[in-house]
């Protein structure tokens, strides 16, 4: 299961470490068993940081690439509607 949502800046630890404001991405494994029904396992939570690279040897072109950075674990449970 993939999901994304917008979040405000989150202070993680003293000393300035934080998750920047923007879109967070979650990824969880999803399985369906005949006895258990739908099962979600623990997943990861990431955000993207944009890094700029030189795209040619002369230095005339640059490219910006979004690189994922893991920032936590994601735990969810399925809710069955009856």
PDB file of N, CA, C and O in Angstrom:
ATOM      1  N   UNK A   1       0.846  -1.158   0.000  1.00  0.00           N
ATOM      2  CA  UNK A   1       0.000   0.000   0.000  1.00  0.00           C
ATOM      3  C   UNK A   1       0.898   1.230   0.000  1.00  0.00           C
ATOM      4  O   UNK A   1       1.824   1.331   0.806  1.00  0.00           O
ATOM      5  N   UNK A   2       0.626   2.149  -0.893  1.00  0.00           N
ATOM      6  CA  UNK A   2       1.360   3.404  -0.966  1.00  0.00           C
ATOM      7  C   UNK A   2       0.427   4.535  -0.587  1.00  0.00           C
ATOM      8  O   UNK A   2      -0.744   4.534  -0.965  1.00  0.00           O
ATOM      9  N   UNK A   3       0.939   5.498   0.156  1.00  0.00           N
ATOM     10  CA  UNK A   3       0.140   6.658   0.493  1.00  0.00           C
ATOM     11  C   UNK A   3       1.033   7.875   0.609  1.00  0.00           C
ATOM     12  O   UNK A   3       2.242   7.767   0.818  1.00  0.00           O
ATOM     13  N   UNK A   4       0.412   9.035   0.469  1.00  0.00           N
ATOM     14  CA  UNK A   4       1.153  10.280   0.643  1.00  0.00           C
ATOM     15  C   UNK A   4       0.222  11.302   1.273  1.00  0.00           C
ATOM     16  O   UNK A   4      -0.992  11.264   1.075  1.00  0.00           O
ATOM     17  N   UNK A   5       0.810  12.216   2.035  1.00  0.00           N
ATOM     18  CA  UNK A   5       0.032  13.273   2.661  1.00  0.00           C
ATOM     19  C   UNK A   5       0.937  14.454   2.958  1.00  0.00           C
ATOM     20  O   UNK A   5       2.152  14.307   3.090  1.00  0.00           O
ATOM     21  N   UNK A   6       0.327  15.632   3.060  1.00  0.00           N
ATOM     22  CA  UNK A   6       1.068  16.848   3.361  1.00  0.00           C
ATOM     23  C   UNK A   6       1.210  16.999   4.871  1.00  0.00           C
ATOM     24  O   UNK A   6       0.302  16.659   5.630  1.00  0.00           O
ATOM     25  N   UNK A   7       2.356  17.511   5.293  1.00  0.00           N
ATOM     26  CA  UNK A   7       2.604  17.691   6.723  1.00  0.00           C
ATOM     27  C   UNK A   7       3.350  19.003   6.953  1.00  0.00           C
ATOM     28  O   UNK A   7       4.069  19.489   6.080  1.00  0.00           O
ATOM     29  N   UNK A   8       3.164  19.556   8.136  1.00  0.00           N
ATOM     30  CA  UNK A   8       3.944  20.718   8.560  1.00  0.00           C
ATOM     31  C   UNK A   8       5.312  20.243   9.022  1.00  0.00           C
ATOM     32  O   UNK A   8       5.535  19.044   9.195  1.00  0.00           O
ATOM     33  N   UNK A   9       6.213  21.172   9.218  1.00  0.00           N
ATOM     34  CA  UNK A   9       7.547  20.836   9.733  1.00  0.00           C
ATOM     35  C   UNK A   9       7.409  20.140  11.083  1.00  0.00           C
ATOM     36  O   UNK A   9       6.641  20.581  11.938  1.00  0.00           O
ATOM     37  N   UNK A  10       8.154  19.052  11.271  1.00  0.00           N
ATOM     38  CA  UNK A  10       8.098  18.282  12.510  1.00  0.00           C
ATOM     39  C   UNK A  10       9.481  18.288  13.151  1.00  0.00           C
ATOM     40  O   UNK A  10      10.449  17.808  12.559  1.00  0.00           O
ATOM     41  N   UNK A  11       9.570  18.834  14.364  1.00  0.00           N
ATOM     42  CA  UNK A  11      10.828  18.810  15.108  1.00  0.00           C
ATOM     43  C   UNK A  11      11.016  17.406  15.671  1.00  0.00           C
ATOM     44  O   UNK A  11      10.164  16.919  16.414  1.00  0.00           O
ATOM     45  N   UNK A  12      12.109  16.758  15.330  1.00  0.00           N
ATOM     46  CA  UNK A  12      12.330  15.369  15.733  1.00  0.00           C
ATOM     47  C   UNK A  12      13.192  15.274  16.991  1.00  0.00           C
ATOM     48  O   UNK A  12      12.888  14.502  17.901  1.00  0.00           O
ATOM     49  N   UNK A  13      14.255  16.052  17.037  1.00  0.00           N
ATOM     50  CA  UNK A  13      15.167  15.978  18.172  1.00  0.00           C
ATOM     51  C   UNK A  13      15.775  17.359  18.411  1.00  0.00           C
ATOM     52  O   UNK A  13      15.850  18.176  17.492  1.00  0.00           O
ATOM     53  N   UNK A  14      16.207  17.617  19.643  1.00  0.00           N
ATOM     54  CA  UNK A  14      16.888  18.884  19.917  1.00  0.00           C
ATOM     55  C   UNK A  14      18.148  18.997  19.062  1.00  0.00           C
ATOM     56  O   UNK A  14      18.784  17.992  18.746  1.00  0.00           O
ATOM     57  N   UNK A  15      18.492  20.193  18.701  1.00  0.00           N
ATOM     58  CA  UNK A  15      19.691  20.388  17.898  1.00  0.00           C
ATOM     59  C   UNK A  15      19.386  20.673  16.441  1.00  0.00           C
ATOM     60  O   UNK A  15      20.300  20.756  15.621  1.00  0.00           O
ATOM     61  N   UNK A  16      18.114  20.823  16.108  1.00  0.00           N
ATOM     62  CA  UNK A  16      17.778  21.237  14.757  1.00  0.00           C
ATOM     63  C   UNK A  16      17.352  20.145  13.803  1.00  0.00           C
ATOM     64  O   UNK A  16      16.944  20.452  12.682  1.00  0.00           O
ATOM     65  N   UNK A  17      17.429  18.865  14.199  1.00  0.00           N
ATOM     66  CA  UNK A  17      17.000  17.823  13.269  1.00  0.00           C
ATOM     67  C   UNK A  17      15.483  17.869  13.143  1.00  0.00           C
ATOM     68  O   UNK A  17      14.768  17.876  14.145  1.00  0.00           O
ATOM     69  N   UNK A  18      14.998  17.901  11.903  1.00  0.00           N
ATOM     70  CA  UNK A  18      13.566  18.017  11.663  1.00  0.00           C
ATOM     71  C   UNK A  18      13.190  17.355  10.343  1.00  0.00           C
ATOM     72  O   UNK A  18      14.039  17.112   9.485  1.00  0.00           O
ATOM     73  N   UNK A  19      11.922  17.075  10.204  1.00  0.00           N
ATOM     74  CA  UNK A  19      11.351  16.641   8.933  1.00  0.00           C
ATOM     75  C   UNK A  19      10.752  17.891   8.318  1.00  0.00           C
ATOM     76  O   UNK A  19       9.887  18.518   8.930  1.00  0.00           O
ATOM     77  N   UNK A  20      11.190  18.276   7.114  1.00  0.00           N
ATOM     78  CA  UNK A  20      10.714  19.537   6.539  1.00  0.00           C
ATOM     79  C   UNK A  20       9.238  19.482   6.156  1.00  0.00           C
ATOM     80  O   UNK A  20       8.684  18.409   5.921  1.00  0.00           O
ATOM     81  N   UNK A  21       8.619  20.647   6.097  1.00  0.00           N
ATOM     82  CA  UNK A  21       7.227  20.731   5.648  1.00  0.00           C
ATOM     83  C   UNK A  21       7.150  20.270   4.202  1.00  0.00           C
ATOM     84  O   UNK A  21       8.055  20.525   3.408  1.00  0.00           O
ATOM     85  N   UNK A  22       6.077  19.600   3.875  1.00  0.00           N
ATOM     86  CA  UNK A  22       5.904  19.115   2.507  1.00  0.00           C
ATOM     87  C   UNK A  22       5.212  17.766   2.502  1.00  0.00           C
ATOM     88  O   UNK A  22       4.515  17.406   3.450  1.00  0.00           O
ATOM     89  N   UNK A  23       5.410  17.036   1.437  1.00  0.00           N
ATOM     90  CA  UNK A  23       4.739  15.751   1.255  1.00  0.00           C
ATOM     91  C   UNK A  23       5.553  14.616   1.882  1.00  0.00           C
ATOM     92  O   UNK A  23       6.760  14.503   1.664  1.00  0.00           O
ATOM     93  N   UNK A  24       4.865  13.778   2.666  1.00  0.00           N
ATOM     94  CA  UNK A  24       5.452  12.561   3.227  1.00  0.00           C
ATOM     95  C   UNK A  24       4.903  11.369   2.458  1.00  0.00           C
ATOM     96  O   UNK A  24       3.749  11.376   2.029  1.00  0.00           O
ATOM     97  N   UNK A  25       5.723  10.357   2.288  1.00  0.00           N
ATOM     98  CA  UNK A  25       5.343   9.164   1.542  1.00  0.00           C
ATOM     99  C   UNK A  25       5.448   7.942   2.445  1.00  0.00           C
ATOM    100  O   UNK A  25       6.448   7.763   3.141  1.00  0.00           O
ATOM    101  N   UNK A  26       4.423   7.106   2.435  1.00  0.00           N
ATOM    102  CA  UNK A  26       4.421   5.876   3.219  1.00  0.00           C
ATOM    103  C   UNK A  26       4.318   4.671   2.300  1.00  0.00           C
ATOM    104  O   UNK A  26       3.661   4.721   1.260  1.00  0.00           O
ATOM    105  N   UNK A  27       4.975   3.587   2.694  1.00  0.00           N
ATOM    106  CA  UNK A  27       4.940   2.352   1.916  1.00  0.00           C
ATOM    107  C   UNK A  27       4.810   1.181   2.885  1.00  0.00           C
ATOM    108  O   UNK A  27       5.634   1.009   3.784  1.00  0.00           O
ATOM    109  N   UNK A  28       3.760   0.375   2.689  1.00  0.00           N
ATOM    110  CA  UNK A  28       3.510  -0.780   3.551  1.00  0.00           C
ATOM    111  C   UNK A  28       3.226  -1.999   2.686  1.00  0.00           C
ATOM    112  O   UNK A  28       2.660  -1.883   1.599  1.00  0.00           O
ATOM    113  N   UNK A  29       3.624  -3.169   3.177  1.00  0.00           N
ATOM    114  CA  UNK A  29       3.293  -4.406   2.475  1.00  0.00           C
ATOM    115  C   UNK A  29       1.869  -4.811   2.837  1.00  0.00           C
ATOM    116  O   UNK A  29       1.445  -4.682   3.985  1.00  0.00           O
ATOM    117  N   UNK A  30       1.146  -5.296   1.850  1.00  0.00           N
ATOM    118  CA  UNK A  30      -0.254  -5.662   2.019  1.00  0.00           C
ATOM    119  C   UNK A  30      -0.444  -7.099   1.553  1.00  0.00           C
ATOM    120  O   UNK A  30      -0.020  -7.463   0.456  1.00  0.00           O
ATOM    121  N   UNK A  31      -1.082  -7.913   2.390  1.00  0.00           N
ATOM    122  CA  UNK A  31      -1.363  -9.301   2.035  1.00  0.00           C
ATOM    123  C   UNK A  31      -2.795  -9.622   2.403  1.00  0.00           C
ATOM    124  O   UNK A  31      -3.391  -8.991   3.275  1.00  0.00           O
ATOM    125  N   UNK A  32      -3.330 -10.608   1.724  1.00  0.00           N
ATOM    126  CA  UNK A  32      -4.673 -11.062   2.059  1.00  0.00           C
ATOM    127  C   UNK A  32      -4.610 -12.566   2.264  1.00  0.00           C
ATOM    128  O   UNK A  32      -4.239 -13.313   1.359  1.00  0.00           O
ATOM    129  N   UNK A  33      -4.978 -13.004   3.469  1.00  0.00           N
ATOM    130  CA  UNK A  33      -4.988 -14.424   3.790  1.00  0.00           C
ATOM    131  C   UNK A  33      -6.415 -14.935   3.906  1.00  0.00           C
ATOM    132  O   UNK A  33      -7.326 -14.166   4.214  1.00  0.00           O
ATOM    133  N   UNK A  34      -6.617 -16.222   3.663  1.00  0.00           N
ATOM    134  CA  UNK A  34      -7.972 -16.783   3.724  1.00  0.00           C
ATOM    135  C   UNK A  34      -8.515 -16.788   5.154  1.00  0.00           C
ATOM    136  O   UNK A  34      -9.723 -16.650   5.344  1.00  0.00           O
ATOM    137  N   UNK A  35      -7.665 -16.941   6.153  1.00  0.00           N
ATOM    138  CA  UNK A  35      -8.118 -16.970   7.550  1.00  0.00           C
ATOM    139  C   UNK A  35      -8.041 -15.602   8.215  1.00  0.00           C
ATOM    140  O   UNK A  35      -8.900 -15.256   9.026  1.00  0.00           O
ATOM    141  N   UNK A  36      -7.019 -14.825   7.877  1.00  0.00           N
ATOM    142  CA  UNK A  36      -6.801 -13.543   8.548  1.00  0.00           C
ATOM    143  C   UNK A  36      -7.449 -12.366   7.833  1.00  0.00           C
ATOM    144  O   UNK A  36      -7.657 -11.322   8.452  1.00  0.00           O
ATOM    145  N   UNK A  37      -7.768 -12.496   6.571  1.00  0.00           N
ATOM    146  CA  UNK A  37      -8.281 -11.366   5.807  1.00  0.00           C
ATOM    147  C   UNK A  37      -7.129 -10.472   5.378  1.00  0.00           C
ATOM    148  O   UNK A  37      -6.030 -10.961   5.119  1.00  0.00           O
ATOM    149  N   UNK A  38      -7.365  -9.177   5.300  1.00  0.00           N
ATOM    150  CA  UNK A  38      -6.315  -8.241   4.891  1.00  0.00           C
ATOM    151  C   UNK A  38      -5.338  -8.007   6.038  1.00  0.00           C
ATOM    152  O   UNK A  38      -5.740  -7.824   7.187  1.00  0.00           O
ATOM    153  N   UNK A  39      -4.053  -8.017   5.708  1.00  0.00           N
ATOM    154  CA  UNK A  39      -3.007  -7.820   6.711  1.00  0.00           C
ATOM    155  C   UNK A  39      -2.025  -6.779   6.182  1.00  0.00           C
ATOM    156  O   UNK A  39      -1.489  -6.920   5.083  1.00  0.00           O
ATOM    157  N   UNK A  40      -1.796  -5.739   6.972  1.00  0.00           N
ATOM    158  CA  UNK A  40      -0.781  -4.744   6.655  1.00  0.00           C
ATOM    159  C   UNK A  40       0.396  -4.946   7.585  1.00  0.00           C
ATOM    160  O   UNK A  40       0.218  -5.052   8.798  1.00  0.00           O
ATOM    161  N   UNK A  41       1.600  -5.000   7.029  1.00  0.00           N
ATOM    162  CA  UNK A  41       2.784  -5.123   7.880  1.00  0.00           C
ATOM    163  C   UNK A  41       3.398  -3.735   8.071  1.00  0.00           C
ATOM    164  O   UNK A  41       3.028  -2.782   7.386  1.00  0.00           O
ATOM    165  N   UNK A  42       4.338  -3.635   9.007  1.00  0.00           N
ATOM    166  CA  UNK A  42       4.999  -2.349   9.265  1.00  0.00           C
ATOM    167  C   UNK A  42       5.608  -1.806   7.977  1.00  0.00           C
ATOM    168  O   UNK A  42       6.053  -2.561   7.113  1.00  0.00           O
ATOM    169  N   UNK A  43       5.616  -0.497   7.870  1.00  0.00           N
ATOM    170  CA  UNK A  43       6.161   0.136   6.675  1.00  0.00           C
ATOM    171  C   UNK A  43       7.126   1.246   7.032  1.00  0.00           C
ATOM    172  O   UNK A  43       7.505   1.419   8.190  1.00  0.00           O
ATOM    173  N   UNK A  44       7.510   1.988   6.025  1.00  0.00           N
ATOM    174  CA  UNK A  44       8.460   3.088   6.218  1.00  0.00           C
ATOM    175  C   UNK A  44       7.814   4.397   5.789  1.00  0.00           C
ATOM    176  O   UNK A  44       6.933   4.424   4.929  1.00  0.00           O
ATOM    177  N   UNK A  45       8.266   5.471   6.401  1.00  0.00           N
ATOM    178  CA  UNK A  45       7.809   6.817   6.104  1.00  0.00           C
ATOM    179  C   UNK A  45       9.009   7.598   5.575  1.00  0.00           C
ATOM    180  O   UNK A  45      10.078   7.579   6.185  1.00  0.00           O
ATOM    181  N   UNK A  46       8.838   8.289   4.435  1.00  0.00           N
ATOM    182  CA  UNK A  46       9.946   8.996   3.792  1.00  0.00           C
ATOM    183  C   UNK A  46       9.520  10.387   3.364  1.00  0.00           C
ATOM    184  O   UNK A  46       8.331  10.671   3.216  1.00  0.00           O
ATOM    185  N   UNK A  47      10.505  11.248   3.168  1.00  0.00           N
ATOM    186  CA  UNK A  47      10.287  12.538   2.520  1.00  0.00           C
ATOM    187  C   UNK A  47      11.367  12.696   1.461  1.00  0.00           C
ATOM    188  O   UNK A  47      12.400  12.028   1.514  1.00  0.00           O
ATOM    189  N   UNK A  48      11.128  13.574   0.507  1.00  0.00           N
ATOM    190  CA  UNK A  48      12.103  13.781  -0.570  1.00  0.00           C
ATOM    191  C   UNK A  48      12.882  15.067  -0.349  1.00  0.00           C
ATOM    192  O   UNK A  48      12.322  16.105   0.003  1.00  0.00           O
ATOM    193  N   UNK A  49      14.183  14.971  -0.565  1.00  0.00           N
ATOM    194  CA  UNK A  49      15.029  16.160  -0.582  1.00  0.00           C
ATOM    195  C   UNK A  49      15.521  16.335  -2.018  1.00  0.00           C
ATOM    196  O   UNK A  49      15.856  15.355  -2.684  1.00  0.00           O
ATOM    197  N   UNK A  50      15.565  17.551  -2.484  1.00  0.00           N
ATOM    198  CA  UNK A  50      16.014  17.822  -3.842  1.00  0.00           C
ATOM    199  C   UNK A  50      17.484  18.177  -3.816  1.00  0.00           C
ATOM    200  O   UNK A  50      17.904  19.089  -3.105  1.00  0.00           O
ATOM    201  N   UNK A  51      18.264  17.446  -4.601  1.00  0.00           N
ATOM    202  CA  UNK A  51      19.698  17.710  -4.709  1.00  0.00           C
ATOM    203  C   UNK A  51      20.012  18.113  -6.138  1.00  0.00           C
ATOM    204  O   UNK A  51      19.421  17.594  -7.085  1.00  0.00           O
ATOM    205  N   UNK A  52      20.938  19.033  -6.283  1.00  0.00           N
ATOM    206  CA  UNK A  52      21.322  19.545  -7.589  1.00  0.00           C
ATOM    207  C   UNK A  52      22.666  18.945  -7.984  1.00  0.00           C
ATOM    208  O   UNK A  52      23.602  18.927  -7.183  1.00  0.00           O
ATOM    209  N   UNK A  53      22.762  18.453  -9.224  1.00  0.00           N
ATOM    210  CA  UNK A  53      23.984  17.835  -9.729  1.00  0.00           C
ATOM    211  C   UNK A  53      24.394  18.504 -11.034  1.00  0.00           C
ATOM    212  O   UNK A  53      23.563  19.013 -11.784  1.00  0.00           O
ATOM    213  N   UNK A  54      25.711  18.486 -11.283  1.00  0.00           N
ATOM    214  CA  UNK A  54      26.225  18.958 -12.560  1.00  0.00           C
ATOM    215  C   UNK A  54      25.913  17.879 -13.599  1.00  0.00           C
ATOM    216  O   UNK A  54      26.244  16.711 -13.398  1.00  0.00           O
ATOM    217  N   UNK A  55      25.270  18.270 -14.718  1.00  0.00           N
ATOM    218  CA  UNK A  55      24.797  17.292 -15.696  1.00  0.00           C
ATOM    219  C   UNK A  55      25.768  17.064 -16.852  1.00  0.00           C
ATOM    220  O   UNK A  55      25.585  16.125 -17.627  1.00  0.00           O
ATOM    221  N   UNK A  56      26.790  17.897 -16.982  1.00  0.00           N
ATOM    222  CA  UNK A  56      27.758  17.690 -18.060  1.00  0.00           C
ATOM    223  C   UNK A  56      29.160  17.998 -17.558  1.00  0.00           C
ATOM    224  O   UNK A  56      29.330  18.544 -16.468  1.00  0.00           O
ATOM    225  N   UNK A  57      30.153  17.650 -18.346  1.00  0.00           N
ATOM    226  CA  UNK A  57      31.550  17.841 -17.930  1.00  0.00           C
ATOM    227  C   UNK A  57      31.979  19.306 -17.948  1.00  0.00           C
ATOM    228  O   UNK A  57      32.888  19.691 -17.212  1.00  0.00           O
ATOM    229  N   UNK A  58      31.345  20.115 -18.768  1.00  0.00           N
ATOM    230  CA  UNK A  58      31.727  21.522 -18.900  1.00  0.00           C
ATOM    231  C   UNK A  58      31.154  22.366 -17.770  1.00  0.00           C
ATOM    232  O   UNK A  58      31.717  23.407 -17.430  1.00  0.00           O
ATOM    233  N   UNK A  59      30.040  21.930 -17.183  1.00  0.00           N
ATOM    234  CA  UNK A  59      29.430  22.680 -16.090  1.00  0.00           C
ATOM    235  C   UNK A  59      28.355  23.644 -16.533  1.00  0.00           C
ATOM    236  O   UNK A  59      27.974  24.538 -15.777  1.00  0.00           O
ATOM    237  N   UNK A  60      27.857  23.477 -17.753  1.00  0.00           N
ATOM    238  CA  UNK A  60      26.819  24.367 -18.260  1.00  0.00           C
ATOM    239  C   UNK A  60      25.414  23.945 -17.847  1.00  0.00           C
ATOM    240  O   UNK A  60      24.504  24.773 -17.799  1.00  0.00           O
ATOM    241  N   UNK A  61      25.239  22.688 -17.556  1.00  0.00           N
ATOM    242  CA  UNK A  61      23.905  22.174 -17.232  1.00  0.00           C
ATOM    243  C   UNK A  61      23.878  21.586 -15.826  1.00  0.00           C
ATOM    244  O   UNK A  61      24.848  20.999 -15.347  1.00  0.00           O
ATOM    245  N   UNK A  62      22.727  21.770 -15.190  1.00  0.00           N
ATOM    246  CA  UNK A  62      22.517  21.178 -13.870  1.00  0.00           C
ATOM    247  C   UNK A  62      21.189  20.434 -13.895  1.00  0.00           C
ATOM    248  O   UNK A  62      20.286  20.793 -14.650  1.00  0.00           O
ATOM    249  N   UNK A  63      21.072  19.414 -13.083  1.00  0.00           N
ATOM    250  CA  UNK A  63      19.828  18.657 -12.973  1.00  0.00           C
ATOM    251  C   UNK A  63      19.481  18.546 -11.491  1.00  0.00           C
ATOM    252  O   UNK A  63      20.362  18.372 -10.650  1.00  0.00           O
ATOM    253  N   UNK A  64      18.190  18.647 -11.182  1.00  0.00           N
ATOM    254  CA  UNK A  64      17.734  18.498  -9.801  1.00  0.00           C
ATOM    255  C   UNK A  64      17.007  17.173  -9.675  1.00  0.00           C
ATOM    256  O   UNK A  64      16.109  16.866 -10.459  1.00  0.00           O
ATOM    257  N   UNK A  65      17.403  16.388  -8.676  1.00  0.00           N
ATOM    258  CA  UNK A  65      16.858  15.047  -8.480  1.00  0.00           C
ATOM    259  C   UNK A  65      16.277  14.949  -7.074  1.00  0.00           C
ATOM    260  O   UNK A  65      16.918  15.343  -6.100  1.00  0.00           O
ATOM    261  N   UNK A  66      15.058  14.421  -6.976  1.00  0.00           N
ATOM    262  CA  UNK A  66      14.455  14.181  -5.666  1.00  0.00           C
ATOM    263  C   UNK A  66      14.936  12.849  -5.120  1.00  0.00           C
ATOM    264  O   UNK A  66      14.746  11.810  -5.751  1.00  0.00           O
ATOM    265  N   UNK A  67      15.560  12.876  -3.949  1.00  0.00           N
ATOM    266  CA  UNK A  67      16.074  11.657  -3.330  1.00  0.00           C
ATOM    267  C   UNK A  67      15.304  11.379  -2.048  1.00  0.00           C
ATOM    268  O   UNK A  67      15.179  12.258  -1.195  1.00  0.00           O
ATOM    269  N   UNK A  68      14.778  10.143  -1.902  1.00  0.00           N
ATOM    270  CA  UNK A  68      14.007   9.819  -0.700  1.00  0.00           C
ATOM    271  C   UNK A  68      14.903   9.690   0.535  1.00  0.00           C
ATOM    272  O   UNK A  68      16.018   9.173   0.458  1.00  0.00           O
ATOM    273  N   UNK A  69      14.398  10.166   1.667  1.00  0.00           N
ATOM    274  CA  UNK A  69      15.090  10.056   2.953  1.00  0.00           C
ATOM    275  C   UNK A  69      14.121   9.437   3.949  1.00  0.00           C
ATOM    276  O   UNK A  69      13.045   9.984   4.190  1.00  0.00           O
ATOM    277  N   UNK A  70      14.495   8.298   4.529  1.00  0.00           N
ATOM    278  CA  UNK A  70      13.625   7.640   5.495  1.00  0.00           C
ATOM    279  C   UNK A  70      13.604   8.447   6.788  1.00  0.00           C
ATOM    280  O   UNK A  70      14.646   8.886   7.275  1.00  0.00           O
ATOM    281  N   UNK A  71      12.395   8.640   7.344  1.00  0.00           N
ATOM    282  CA  UNK A  71      12.294   9.439   8.563  1.00  0.00           C
ATOM    283  C   UNK A  71      11.499   8.733   9.663  1.00  0.00           C
ATOM    284  O   UNK A  71      11.300   9.301  10.737  1.00  0.00           O
ATOM    285  N   UNK A  72      11.047   7.519   9.415  1.00  0.00           N
ATOM    286  CA  UNK A  72      10.332   6.828  10.477  1.00  0.00           C
ATOM    287  C   UNK A  72       9.652   5.557  10.010  1.00  0.00           C
ATOM    288  O   UNK A  72       9.747   5.157   8.849  1.00  0.00           O
ATOM    289  N   UNK A  73       8.960   4.936  10.955  1.00  0.00           N
ATOM    290  CA  UNK A  73       8.191   3.722  10.713  1.00  0.00           C
ATOM    291  C   UNK A  73       6.723   4.074  10.620  1.00  0.00           C
ATOM    292  O   UNK A  73       6.270   5.082  11.163  1.00  0.00           O
ATOM    293  N   UNK A  74       5.985   3.225   9.919  1.00  0.00           N
ATOM    294  CA  UNK A  74       4.562   3.434   9.751  1.00  0.00           C
ATOM    295  C   UNK A  74       3.848   2.152  10.153  1.00  0.00           C
ATOM    296  O   UNK A  74       4.170   1.073   9.657  1.00  0.00           O
ATOM    297  N   UNK A  75       2.875   2.273  11.056  1.00  0.00           N
ATOM    298  CA  UNK A  75       2.108   1.117  11.525  1.00  0.00           C
ATOM    299  C   UNK A  75       0.625   1.439  11.344  1.00  0.00           C
ATOM    300  O   UNK A  75       0.161   2.506  11.747  1.00  0.00           O
ATOM    301  N   UNK A  76      -0.114   0.510  10.736  1.00  0.00           N
ATOM    302  CA  UNK A  76      -1.552   0.701  10.522  1.00  0.00           C
ATOM    303  C   UNK A  76      -2.247  -0.645  10.643  1.00  0.00           C
ATOM    304  O   UNK A  76      -1.624  -1.696  10.490  1.00  0.00           O
ATOM    305  N   UNK A  77      -3.528  -0.604  10.915  1.00  0.00           N
ATOM    306  CA  UNK A  77      -4.329  -1.821  11.007  1.00  0.00           C
ATOM    307  C   UNK A  77      -5.531  -1.690  10.090  1.00  0.00           C
ATOM    308  O   UNK A  77      -6.068  -0.598   9.907  1.00  0.00           O
ATOM    309  N   UNK A  78      -5.949  -2.806   9.514  1.00  0.00           N
ATOM    310  CA  UNK A  78      -7.149  -2.822   8.680  1.00  0.00           C
ATOM    311  C   UNK A  78      -8.391  -2.796   9.564  1.00  0.00           C
ATOM    312  O   UNK A  78      -8.425  -3.426  10.621  1.00  0.00           O
ATOM    313  N   UNK A  79      -9.394  -2.075   9.129  1.00  0.00           N
ATOM    314  CA  UNK A  79     -10.661  -2.020   9.817  1.00  0.00           C
ATOM    315  C   UNK A  79     -11.692  -2.661   8.905  1.00  0.00           C
ATOM    316  O   UNK A  79     -11.821  -2.280   7.741  1.00  0.00           O
ATOM    317  N   UNK A  80     -12.415  -3.620   9.424  1.00  0.00           N
ATOM    318  CA  UNK A  80     -13.402  -4.331   8.618  1.00  0.00           C
ATOM    319  C   UNK A  80     -14.777  -3.702   8.833  1.00  0.00           C
ATOM    320  O   UNK A  80     -15.204  -3.495   9.969  1.00  0.00           O
ATOM    321  N   UNK A  81     -15.455  -3.405   7.748  1.00  0.00           N
ATOM    322  CA  UNK A  81     -16.802  -2.834   7.819  1.00  0.00           C
ATOM    323  C   UNK A  81     -17.827  -3.956   7.706  1.00  0.00           C
ATOM    324  O   UNK A  81     -17.712  -4.826   6.842  1.00  0.00           O
ATOM    325  N   UNK A  82     -18.804  -3.934   8.560  1.00  0.00           N
ATOM    326  CA  UNK A  82     -19.877  -4.935   8.512  1.00  0.00           C
ATOM    327  C   UNK A  82     -21.217  -4.273   8.556  1.00  0.00           C
ATOM    328  O   UNK A  82     -22.242  -4.953   8.524  1.00  0.00           O
TER     329      UNK A  82
END
